């Protein structure tokens, strides 16, 4: 009896296992079916997306080709000379640079004194003179000599102008260095500070409390204040006197404000840099300099407009000018004549013939009435005014 019961129990057990296995298999098949369906739908979606993307790319490329084929203008960069911000008499062709800003006893040359001056002040003011010297030597406007000695400031410990040098001193310096005038640094002062570090720490704490990143920017700022005079002994006049100020900043980022401050540029390095930068920036204002400016050119699809544009792009501006002139004279269409005239104005500007450039841009505006021609006309008028200033600044 026990045996039969045991056999019946085993049979039920195996039947239960089979039923459980079939259910499990059915569930797996069900999940597999849905997985295959999902994958097929996803694949179909990706295919549609790829097809759509392909269509978008095709349309974009087609549009780009149409745009490129329709493009009628070409951006150009030309070099333009700008007059010096500070106008200096054209008869002044050579300068002696003098450091007259050293704190100490008034009006005496350093070599005649036993008084020791603050070393850093002297070094920084000499760095400013070095910035002037090196920039001016890159220009043909002035011949530069640098005075071997420094001179005590007439108003010590000040950022203001003191009394002027007497003309016997100025004349003596000019004769010694064989120059026309003396450019004197009359006072010089520098400062370096970390901009509001306490507020930076407060902001960091607030950012952390709000769940934002803890990184902060620490800013160091160096400032230089200078005063310059230009003495011209031939007429016994001070042809220039003014203050000059320059700032320079450095930024250091770190998660730790103290670490950021430690990594920031060192005070002495910052002061040296801003001192040189002040002299260099001031020298920039003394000489005419060349700058790159943006211009526009019509390129055309065929004929003289196209050929002229190719000549201009290879810097054959005279050839381009002749080609565009032929196009202007032979083409009956006012639109083409206006574009040829515009390009001729550009060619004349590059060739430094601003009067003819102005003449042809006027024709371009009359023929075509385009705002671009009117804007270019205003640019040329400004350049003509600047040319008059440049001529007064040159020999």
Order of alpha helices (4+ residues) and beta strands (2+ residues): alpha-beta-beta-alpha-beta-alpha-beta-alpha-beta-beta-alpha-alpha-beta-alpha-alpha-alpha-alpha-alpha
